[in-house]
Amino acid sequence: MNLKQTTKIYIAGHRGMVGSAIWRALESKGYSNLIGKTSAELDLRNQQAVTNFYKKEQPEVVIDAAAKVGGILANNDFPYQFLMENMLIQNNLIDGAHKAGVDKFIFLGSSCIYPKFAPQPLKEEYLLTDSLEPTNEWYAIAKITGVKACQAIRKQYNKDYVSLMPTNLYGYFDNFDLQSSHVLPAMLRKFHEAKINKHSDVTLWGSGTPMREFLFVEDLAAAVVYALENNLPEHLYNIGTGKDITIKELADTIQKITGHRGNILWDASKPDGTPRKLMDISKMKDIGWEYSTELEEGIEKTYQWFLDNIDKIKEIKL
């Protein structure tokens, strides 16, 4: 398609961590015709509402950063909602875009779509070769159907529908609620609270041995802009750093950045999740994009943002 600064771009989920980062990245590059709707304005689970939105607004590009997300605990406790709500959201967005004549669609998923014990690092072709991690298979199955829907439209109708699968994300506007957040923001909050509570001990889930890869959300936004401005030759790309660390190393890094001086205790009765989840990022690198923010720098920026916004962060209640 002929992309211009005035091309009408709809970002689904523009208020979330990922969507807001994409919005900022596009604005900074001069894109001036961005559309976003809050969930109160547009319920993406409602097919008719989404169809009406497409008819009225007629976006030329759709970026799907909308999803029901959460950590191990939330996925485990609400399997039906994680499966069904995510399928409703993405099916309405993808099918609605296709029927409305949208030629460019960027679908965002997650590295959890790959099998639990797939060889490391995870290559795009490992999709659907084995069983998933049970603690988040509901979310993963929903995202896999989204990847396949975009691939099917690409194959059958020759449209530029592409799926980007980011590794574990963190950054500005993250969810810091201890009941539903992911490991990095949860740790940041725990260490911060322990520090202001006279450097009390911090108890963390599991053994600390699993390996995890983390990507600063601003880098994912840059990858989305790259996918927007280029016609990617394949339907599925991993987005990450290609580097991972143990959860214990992550804890040590966050402890240092927050200035916490207490003890770290590991609760081995709690689940570890997947033993390792490193992305093979060679496909994206080969076509000209790679990350730019190293982990320590990204955590420092995120912690500063957390401190600056502590009074208004959703669910903070310090």
C-alpha positions, 0 to 999 in steps of 0.5 A: 500500500502507499503509506503516507503520514496522513494514512488513517491508522487504527490502534486497537488497545491504544491505552495499554502498555503496547498500544500506547507505545505504538501510538507514541512511536507513530506520532514521533515519526509524524503520522497524524491520522491515528484512531483509538477507542477506549473499551467504553467507546468500543467493546471489541468483543461485540461483533456488531459494534466492531463492524459499525466502527469499521464502516464509520471510521474506514481505517486504512491500517489496523494494528491489533494491540488489544488483548486480555492479558495477565500472568500465571495466576490470572491465566490459571484462575480464569481460563475461559475468559482468557480463551474466549475474550481474546478470540472474540477481540481478535476475530472481530478485528481481523474479520472486520478489517478484511470485510471492510477492505483493510489491506494492512493488518499487524497482529500482536501475539506472544512468545507463549504460542510456542510449545513448552519444550520446543528447542531453544531458541524458539523459531517461527516454524516450531509453532504447533509442533508440540503441546503448550505450557499448561499455565497459559495455554488458553491465552496461547491458543487464542493467539495461535488462532489469530496468527492462523487467521492472518496467515489464511487471509494473506494466503487466500486474499493476498493481503499484507496481514502480518503477525509479530510475536514479542517476547516478555515485555516491560516498560512505561504504563505496565501493569504493576498489580501484584495479583495480575502482573507479569514477573518484571513489573511485579518484582519492581513493585515488590522491591520498591515496597520492601525498600520503603518498608525498612528494606524488608525481605522480598519473597519471590515465586519458584526457584529462580532458575528459569531463563527469560528474555525481556524486551523494552516496550518502546523497542516493540513499538519500533518493530511495529513501525518497521512492519508498517513501513515495509512489506514483510515477506513472511506472515510471522516474525519473532520480536525480541533481543535474542538474549535471556537471563535467569529469574534470579539474575533479574531479581538481583538486577532489579534489587540493585536498581531499586536500591533494596538492601534486604534479603531475597527469599525463594518460595519453591512451592510455587510454580516456575512456568516454562524452564526457558523461553528464548526467541530466535530473532534472526528472521526479523534481523535478516530483513533489517530490524533489531532491538536497541535498549539493553535490559538494565537501561530499560529497567532503569527507565521503567523504574523512574517512570514507576516513581514518577507515576506512583500516585496514578498507576492503575491498581498501585495502592501503595 
